[in-house]
Amino acid sequence: MADPQQARKRIEDAGASRQRVRAHDVKLMLAETRDAPFTSDAWLFELKHDGFRLLAAREGDDVRLLYRRGHDATHVFPEIVRALRQLPFPDLVIDGEVVVLDETGRPSFQGLQKRVQLLRRADLERASIERPATLFVFDLLGFEGLDLRPLPLLARKQALSGLLPAAGPIRYADHVLAEGEAFYEEVRRLGLEGIMAKRVDSPYVGGRSPQWVKLRVDRTGDFVVVGFTKPQGGRTGFGALHLGSYQGEHLLYVGRAGSGFADQQLARVRRQLDGLVLPARACEGPQPLGRDHVWVVPELVCEVRYKEWTEEGLLRQPVFLRFREDKAPGECRFEDLAGQRTDLAKELARLQKRE
């Protein structure tokens, strides 16, 4: 691990400005979505982990962990807090993704969900040992009174690589230069979630940027839950979730997902949905056929895997993956879903004409 004074000098020589970075002032840099992998010397490629985005900061003994939307997560991951305090750098702001690894070393989103649902301090401390979290850090924003955000990404990662251990609750997220297609195929072979592509010369700029791109192995998207169907046969809870997505100010209906749920989820989610029931649907677009549709306040967000979109603007073969507690309904937007702009533009034009 690097000596703090030598590390600071190298970072300062690289062009970092003398300005302290505060975690609460940071607006996270977000990625756009693309379908196909590519190879380019101008880009580097990282593994996309199946977890939550986490900004971590240390000022002396004060440690802060913040979710993507700014909510405090410091109490949720005591093992990460302890690991940050053990680093020989009293002033640090890093960006990464927190995961819970299963027995094979793969990220387990179910394991992570169980962690974030715990409230009691004793339960959190026990979980930090029994189901420890790992923060894979891919960017360095602030270090010892220096602001690295204007520096090129590759320079920031080179500085970061010498500051973190290779194992433990906080780890450096390595990358592959140029060979995006080969890396993507390896990730596909291993059955992992996908990869991130980032321009090597990109500064860290808050908000969504075309200089960062996410490429999922499966075509997936985040959608707003706008309703559900009542269960039939021997099924409990509900039959399927009705889904929607925003384009402009319009929340459009995009179909329903009825598979992918664990049995124990059905009753629990139904209880939550019963508290959000509306007398009429809050979305526009195609009206689902049949009866027993119940509409809810568009408050919950879930991630869905699907094959493609139909000509009617509906999801084909959607399968529920997980709920996204870290994402707001307004972030579920058509323009973030690759390859759908033509159909969706037609649908929006139809709605605007009707108005």
C-alpha positions in Angstrom: 0.0 0.0 0.0 1.3 3.5 -0.9 2.9 5.9 1.5 0.4 8.8 2.1 2.9 11.5 1.4 4.3 9.9 -1.7 0.8 9.1 -3.0 -0.3 12.7 -2.5 2.8 14.0 -4.4 2.1 11.7 -7.3 -1.5 12.8 -7.5 -0.6 16.5 -7.2 2.0 16.1 -10.0 -0.7 14.5 -12.2 -2.6 17.8 -12.1 -5.1 17.4 -9.2 -6.3 20.7 -7.9 -5.9 21.7 -4.2 -9.5 21.5 -3.1 -11.1 19.3 -0.6 -13.9 17.0 -1.9 -16.9 16.6 0.4 -19.1 13.6 -0.1 -22.4 15.4 0.2 -21.3 17.8 -2.6 -20.6 15.0 -5.0 -23.1 14.3 -7.8 -22.4 10.8 -9.1 -21.4 10.2 -12.7 -23.9 7.8 -14.4 -23.7 5.7 -17.5 -25.8 5.4 -20.6 -26.9 2.0 -21.9 -25.7 0.3 -25.1 -26.6 -3.1 -26.6 -23.4 -4.2 -28.3 -19.9 -4.5 -26.9 -17.0 -2.9 -28.8 -13.2 -2.7 -28.9 -11.4 0.6 -28.8 -8.1 2.0 -27.5 -9.9 5.0 -26.2 -11.9 3.0 -23.7 -11.4 0.8 -20.7 -13.7 -1.9 -19.5 -14.7 -3.0 -15.9 -16.9 -5.8 -14.6 -20.4 -4.7 -13.7 -21.2 -6.0 -10.3 -24.7 -6.9 -9.1 -25.0 -4.5 -6.2 -25.7 -0.9 -5.1 -23.7 2.2 -6.0 -21.9 3.5 -2.9 -19.9 6.7 -2.3 -17.5 6.3 0.6 -15.7 9.1 2.3 -13.4 9.5 5.3 -12.4 12.7 7.1 -10.3 11.7 10.0 -12.3 9.3 12.1 -15.6 10.4 10.5 -16.7 7.9 7.8 -19.7 8.4 5.5 -21.3 5.8 3.2 -23.9 7.2 0.8 -26.3 5.4 -1.6 -26.8 6.7 -5.2 -29.7 8.9 -4.2 -27.8 10.4 -1.3 -29.3 8.3 1.5 -27.0 7.5 4.4 -25.8 3.9 4.5 -23.1 4.2 7.1 -24.8 2.1 9.7 -25.7 -0.7 7.2 -22.1 -1.7 6.5 -20.0 -1.6 9.7 -17.3 -3.8 8.2 -16.7 -1.2 5.4 -16.6 1.6 7.9 -13.9 -0.3 9.9 -11.9 -1.0 6.8 -12.0 2.7 5.8 -10.8 3.8 9.2 -7.9 1.3 9.0 -6.5 2.8 5.8 -3.5 5.1 6.4 -5.3 8.0 4.6 -7.4 10.3 6.8 -8.9 12.2 3.8 -10.5 10.1 1.0 -13.5 10.1 -1.2 -14.1 7.0 -3.4 -16.8 5.7 -5.7 -17.8 2.1 -6.1 -20.4 -0.7 -5.9 -21.2 -2.6 -2.7 -22.0 -6.3 -3.0 -22.5 -9.4 -0.9 -20.5 -12.3 -2.3 -21.9 -15.9 -2.2 -19.8 -19.0 -1.4 -18.5 -19.1 -5.0 -17.3 -15.5 -4.9 -20.1 -14.2 -7.1 -22.3 -11.2 -6.1 -25.6 -12.2 -4.6 -28.2 -9.5 -4.8 -30.5 -11.5 -2.5 -27.8 -11.5 0.1 -27.4 -7.8 -0.3 -31.1 -7.2 0.0 -31.1 -9.1 3.3 -28.3 -6.9 4.6 -30.0 -3.6 3.7 -33.3 -4.7 5.3 -31.6 -5.1 8.8 -32.2 -2.4 11.3 -31.0 -3.5 14.7 -27.3 -2.7 15.4 -26.7 -6.2 16.8 -28.2 -7.8 13.6 -26.0 -5.6 11.4 -22.8 -6.5 13.4 -23.7 -10.2 13.1 -24.3 -9.9 9.4 -21.0 -8.1 8.9 -19.4 -11.4 9.9 -21.9 -13.9 8.6 -22.7 -12.2 5.3 -19.9 -9.6 4.9 -20.2 -6.9 2.2 -17.5 -5.9 -0.2 -17.0 -2.5 -1.7 -15.4 -2.7 -5.2 -14.0 0.8 -5.8 -13.6 2.0 -9.3 -12.9 5.7 -8.9 -10.9 8.1 -6.7 -12.5 11.6 -6.4 -10.7 13.2 -3.5 -7.5 12.5 -1.6 -5.7 14.4 1.1 -7.1 17.8 0.2 -6.9 17.2 -3.6 -9.7 17.1 -6.1 -9.1 14.4 -8.8 -12.4 14.8 -10.6 -11.0 16.9 -13.5 -8.2 14.3 -14.2 -8.6 11.7 -16.9 -10.2 8.5 -15.7 -7.0 6.4 -16.3 -5.0 8.8 -14.2 -7.6 8.5 -11.4 -7.6 4.7 -11.5 -3.8 4.5 -11.6 -3.7 6.6 -8.4 -6.4 4.5 -6.8 -4.8 1.2 -7.6 -2.0 1.8 -5.1 -4.2 2.9 -2.2 -6.4 -0.1 -1.7 -5.8 -3.8 -0.7 -6.5 -6.7 -3.1 -8.7 -8.4 -0.6 -11.0 -7.6 2.3 -14.1 -5.4 2.6 -12.7 -2.6 0.3 -11.0 -3.7 -2.9 -9.8 -2.0 -6.1 -11.9 -2.7 -9.1 -9.5 -3.5 -11.9 -10.1 -3.0 -15.6 -9.2 -4.2 -19.1 -7.9 -1.8 -21.7 -9.4 -1.7 -25.3 -10.5 -5.3 -25.5 -14.2 -4.8 -24.8 -15.6 -7.5 -27.0 -13.3 -10.2 -25.7 -14.0 -9.1 -22.1 -17.8 -9.1 -22.7 -17.7 -12.7 -24.1 -15.8 -13.9 -21.1 -18.3 -12.2 -18.8 -21.1 -13.9 -20.8 -19.3 -17.3 -20.4 -19.1 -16.9 -16.7 -22.8 -15.9 -16.4 -22.1 -12.5 -14.8 -24.2 -9.4 -15.1 -22.3 -7.4 -17.7 -19.5 -4.8 -18.2 -18.9 -1.1 -17.9 -17.2 0.8 -20.7 -15.5 4.1 -19.9 -13.4 6.5 -21.9 -9.9 6.6 -20.6 -9.7 10.4 -20.9 -13.1 11.1 -19.2 -13.2 13.5 -16.3 -15.6 12.8 -13.5 -18.7 14.8 -14.3 -22.0 14.5 -12.3 -25.0 13.1 -14.1 -25.5 10.7 -17.0 -22.7 10.8 -19.6 -22.0 9.1 -22.9 -18.4 8.7 -21.8 -19.6 5.9 -19.5 -21.6 3.1 -20.9 -23.1 -0.1 -19.3 -23.5 -3.2 -21.4 -25.6 -6.0 -19.8 -25.2 -9.5 -20.9 -29.0 -9.9 -20.7 -31.3 -7.1 -22.0 -32.7 -5.6 -18.8 -34.4 -2.4 -17.7 -35.9 -0.7 -14.7 -39.6 -0.1 -14.7 -42.2 1.4 -12.5 -44.8 -0.9 -10.9 -48.2 0.6 -12.0 -50.5 -2.3 -10.9 -51.0 -6.1 -10.6 -53.3 -8.9 -11.6 -55.1 -11.0 -9.1 -53.8 -14.5 -8.6 -55.5 -17.5 -10.2 -55.4 -21.2 -9.6 -53.3 -22.1 -6.6 -51.1 -19.0 -6.8 -51.0 -16.6 -3.8 -50.3 -12.9 -3.6 -50.7 -11.7 -7.2 -50.5 -13.0 -10.8 -48.2 -10.5 -12.5 -46.9 -6.9 -12.0 -48.1 -4.3 -14.5 -45.1 -2.1 -15.6 -44.6 1.4 -16.9 -41.8 3.7 -18.0 -41.6 7.5 -18.4 -41.0 9.4 -21.6 -41.1 13.1 -20.9 -43.9 13.6 -18.5 -45.9 10.6 -19.7 -45.9 7.3 -17.8 -46.7 4.7 -20.5 -47.8 1.1 -19.9 -45.3 -1.4 -21.2 -46.6 -4.8 -20.2 -46.6 -7.3 -17.3 -44.1 -9.6 -15.6 -45.5 -12.8 -14.0 -42.5 -15.0 -13.6 -39.3 -14.7 -11.7 -40.8 -14.3 -8.2 -40.0 -16.5 -5.3 -43.0 -18.0 -3.5 -42.3 -16.1 -0.3 -42.2 -12.8 -2.2 -45.8 -13.0 -3.5 -47.6 -12.5 -0.2 -45.2 -9.9 1.1 -45.3 -7.8 -2.1 -49.1 -8.1 -2.2 -49.4 -6.6 1.3 -47.2 -3.7 0.1 -49.3 -3.2 -3.1 -52.6 -3.3 -1.2 -51.5 -0.1 0.6 -51.0 1.7 -2.8 -54.2 0.9 -4.6 -55.7 3.5 -6.9 -59.3 3.7 -8.3 -57.9 4.1 -11.9 -54.6 3.5 -13.6 -51.9 6.3 -13.5 -50.3 5.3 -16.8 -51.2 5.8 -20.5 -50.8 3.6 -23.5 -52.3 0.1 -24.3 -55.0 -1.2 -22.0 -54.3 -4.8 -20.9 -56.9 -7.3 -21.8 -58.9 -9.3 -19.4 -60.3 -8.6 -15.9 -59.0 -8.5 -12.3 -56.5 -5.7 -12.9 -55.6 -3.6 -9.9 -53.8 -0.3 -10.3 -51.4 1.3 -7.7 -49.5 4.4 -7.0 -46.4 4.4 -9.3 -44.0 4.2 -6.4 -42.1 0.9 -6.6 -39.3 0.2 -9.1 -38.2 -3.3 -10.3 -35.7 -4.6 -12.8 -36.9 -6.9 -15.5 -35.1 -9.1 -18.1 -36.8 -9.3 -21.5 -36.2 -10.5 -25.0 -37.2 -7.4 -27.0 -40.1 -4.9 -27.6 -43.2 -5.7 -29.6 -44.4 -3.3 -32.3 -47.1 -2.2 -29.8 -44.4 -1.0 -27.4 -44.8 -3.8 -25.0 -42.1 -6.0 -23.4 -41.7 -9.5 -24.9 -41.2 -12.3 -22.4 -40.4 -10.1 -19.3 -39.1 -11.8 -16.2 -38.9 -10.2 -12.9 -35.3 -9.9 -11.5 -35.4 -7.7 -8.4 -36.9 -4.6 -6.8 -34.7 -1.5 -7.0 -35.0 0.3 -3.6 -32.1 2.6 -4.7 -33.9 4.0 -7.8 -36.7 6.6 -8.0 -39.7 6.0 -10.4 -38.8 9.1 -12.4 -35.4 7.5 -13.3 -37.2 4.8 -15.3 -37.1 6.3 -18.7 -37.5 5.0 -22.2 -34.5 6.9 -23.5 -32.3 4.8 -21.2 -33.5 1.6 -22.9 -31.4 0.8 -26.0 -33.1 0.4 -29.3 -36.6 1.6 -28.4 -36.7 5.2 -29.5 -38.6 4.7 -32.7 -41.6 2.8 -31.3 -41.7 5.0 -28.2 -41.5 8.2 -30.2 -44.6 7.0 -32.2 -46.4 6.3 -29.0 -45.6 9.7 -27.5 -46.6 11.4 -30.7 -50.0 9.6 -30.6 -50.5 10.7 -27.0 -49.6 14.3 -27.7 -51.9 14.4 -30.8 -54.8 13.1 -28.7 -54.2 15.9 -26.2 
